[in-house]
Amino acid sequence: MKIEKYIRLIGNELLPNINLKTEGPFDPIIVKNISNTWKTIGSGNYAGVFLHQSNPKWVVKVYGRKPEELKREVEVYKKLGNHESFSSLIDHGDNYLILKRIDGINLFDAAVKGIPIPESVIKDVDEGIAYARSVGLNPFDVHGKNVVMSNGRGYIVDVSDFYKQGNCRKWDDLKTAYYKIYLPFLYKYHPRIPYFIVNGVRKGYRLFRKIKKGNI
């Protein structure tokens, strides 16, 4: 599909038919989508992600809050260029990005659904993080909802915070839990873990880190 036609679809069929809101500081964007042709395939802290039925190779990330972050994310993608651990930027508008689609399941949902997470996923993400650092970025806010696995490979699908300074421990802490708890005790049987437990751990961890940061 030509980019001009795709942009018209965004303006005519997507943006007028979605509403993005949030209920709290630790909750992702809540998406209301009444479009007949665009499917909601994900949401994060700032944006929703949508797929048009006519083009499964691209997705549109629409910012629902902090639209100023969009410009920073564009610059991040320009620095990353084309690398196998990340998506790539196709085009962008005032409040949306058009990105190459990475089809798979994030680690959060994999834990809930009992889908095994192989060690190769963890190693792929480590390689992506190392590459991002090599081009002058700071891989910030890499966590279970921002990492997708597909066919045993791992991909980082949200790079919006890679411009930030400081040390983010989310991926290191997730890896610690993976190697100390998941791999030795859960991987072989990969049981379903109820959503409220996984989500409770996610919220509790974010609150813990925020409190600890405030006490430093």
C-alpha positions in Angstrom: 0.0 0.0 0.0 1.2 3.5 -0.9 2.0 5.7 2.1 -0.3 8.5 0.9 -3.3 6.2 0.9 -2.5 4.8 4.3 -2.2 8.3 5.8 -5.7 9.1 4.4 -7.0 6.0 6.1 -5.6 7.2 9.4 -7.1 10.6 9.0 -10.5 9.5 7.7 -11.2 6.1 9.5 -8.9 5.9 12.5 -8.4 9.2 14.3 -12.1 10.2 14.3 -13.2 6.9 15.7 -10.9 6.3 18.7 -10.8 7.7 22.2 -7.7 7.3 24.4 -7.9 7.9 28.2 -6.2 6.7 31.4 -7.5 5.9 34.9 -4.3 6.3 36.9 -0.6 7.0 36.8 0.3 3.3 36.8 -2.3 2.2 34.3 -1.9 2.0 30.5 -4.0 4.0 28.1 -7.6 2.7 27.8 -8.7 2.6 24.2 -12.3 3.0 22.9 -12.3 2.1 19.2 -15.5 2.2 17.1 -13.8 1.9 13.7 -15.0 -0.9 11.5 -11.7 -1.2 9.7 -9.0 -0.5 12.3 -8.2 -3.1 15.0 -6.7 -2.2 18.4 -3.8 -4.5 19.0 -2.1 -2.9 22.0 -1.8 0.0 24.4 0.9 1.5 26.6 1.4 4.3 29.1 1.1 7.0 26.4 -0.5 5.5 23.3 -2.6 2.9 21.6 -1.5 0.8 18.7 -3.8 0.0 15.7 -3.8 -2.3 12.6 -5.6 -1.8 9.4 -7.1 -4.9 7.8 -5.6 -4.0 4.4 -2.0 -3.7 5.5 -0.8 -6.2 8.1 2.9 -5.1 7.8 2.4 -1.7 9.3 0.8 -0.4 12.6 -0.1 3.0 13.8 0.8 4.2 17.3 -1.5 7.1 18.4 -0.5 9.2 21.3 -3.3 9.8 23.8 -1.2 11.8 26.3 2.1 13.6 26.4 2.2 14.2 22.6 5.5 16.0 23.0 7.0 12.6 23.5 6.3 11.7 19.9 9.0 14.0 18.5 11.5 12.4 20.9 10.4 8.9 19.8 10.9 9.9 16.1 14.5 10.9 16.9 15.1 7.6 18.7 13.9 5.6 15.7 16.2 7.6 13.4 19.2 6.8 15.6 18.2 3.1 15.7 17.9 2.8 12.0 17.1 -0.7 10.9 18.0 -3.3 13.5 16.5 -6.7 14.0 15.7 -6.2 17.6 13.4 -3.2 16.9 10.6 -2.0 14.7 11.4 0.8 12.2 9.8 4.2 11.5 7.8 4.4 8.2 6.3 7.9 8.7 4.7 10.1 11.3 2.0 12.8 11.8 1.3 15.3 14.6 0.0 12.6 17.0 0.9 9.3 15.5 3.7 7.1 14.2 3.5 4.6 11.4 5.8 1.6 12.3 6.8 -1.7 10.9 4.7 -4.4 12.6 6.3 -6.9 14.9 3.8 -9.7 15.3 3.9 -11.7 18.5 3.0 -11.8 22.2 4.5 -9.7 24.9 6.0 -11.3 28.0 3.3 -10.1 30.3 0.6 -11.8 28.3 2.7 -14.9 27.8 3.0 -15.3 31.5 -0.8 -14.9 31.9 -1.5 -17.4 29.1 1.1 -20.0 30.1 3.1 -19.6 26.9 6.8 -20.6 27.6 9.4 -17.8 27.3 12.7 -19.3 26.0 16.1 -17.9 27.1 16.7 -16.9 23.5 14.2 -14.1 23.9 16.1 -12.7 26.9 19.4 -12.8 25.0 17.9 -11.1 21.9 16.7 -8.2 24.1 20.1 -8.0 25.7 21.7 -7.7 22.2 19.2 -5.0 21.3 19.9 -3.0 24.4 23.6 -3.2 23.7 23.1 -2.0 20.2 20.9 1.0 21.4 23.7 2.0 23.8 26.3 1.8 21.0 24.4 4.5 19.0 24.1 6.8 21.9 20.7 5.9 23.4 19.8 4.8 26.9 17.4 1.8 26.8 14.9 3.0 29.4 11.6 1.4 30.5 12.2 -2.0 28.9 9.8 -4.4 30.7 7.4 -7.3 30.1 4.8 -5.3 28.2 7.4 -3.7 25.9 9.1 -7.0 24.9 7.4 -9.2 22.3 8.4 -12.7 21.4 7.8 -14.4 18.1 9.1 -17.8 17.0 11.5 -17.9 19.9 13.0 -14.5 19.2 12.7 -11.3 21.3 12.0 -7.8 20.2 11.7 -4.4 21.9 8.5 -2.7 20.7 8.5 0.5 22.7 11.5 2.8 22.5 9.7 6.0 23.5 11.8 6.5 26.6 15.3 5.7 25.2 16.2 9.4 25.2 16.0 9.6 29.0 19.0 9.9 31.2 19.7 7.8 34.3 19.7 4.1 35.2 16.5 2.1 34.7 16.5 -1.2 36.4 13.3 -2.7 35.0 14.9 -5.0 32.5 17.7 -6.1 34.9 15.1 -6.9 37.6 13.0 -8.8 35.1 16.0 -10.8 34.1 16.8 -11.6 37.7 13.3 -12.9 38.2 13.5 -14.9 35.0 16.7 -16.7 35.9 16.0 -17.1 39.6 12.3 -18.0 39.5 10.9 -18.5 36.1 13.6 -20.6 34.4 14.3 -23.1 37.2 10.7 -23.4 38.5 8.1 -22.4 35.9 9.6 -22.8 32.4 9.2 -26.6 32.3 5.5 -26.5 33.1 4.8 -22.9 32.1 1.5 -22.7 34.1 -1.0 -20.0 33.5 -0.6 -17.2 36.0 -3.8 -15.3 36.7 -4.0 -11.8 35.3 -4.6 -10.2 38.7 -1.4 -11.7 40.1 0.8 -10.6 37.2 -0.8 -7.2 37.0 -0.5 -6.8 40.8 3.2 -7.6 40.6 3.6 -5.0 37.8 1.8 -2.3 39.8 3.6 -3.2 43.0 7.0 -3.1 41.3 6.4 0.3 39.8 5.2 1.7 43.1 8.2 0.2 44.9 10.7 1.7 42.4 8.9 5.1 42.6 9.1 5.1 46.5 12.7 3.9 46.5 13.7 6.6 44.0 12.0 9.2 46.2 14.0 8.1 49.2 17.4 8.3 47.5 
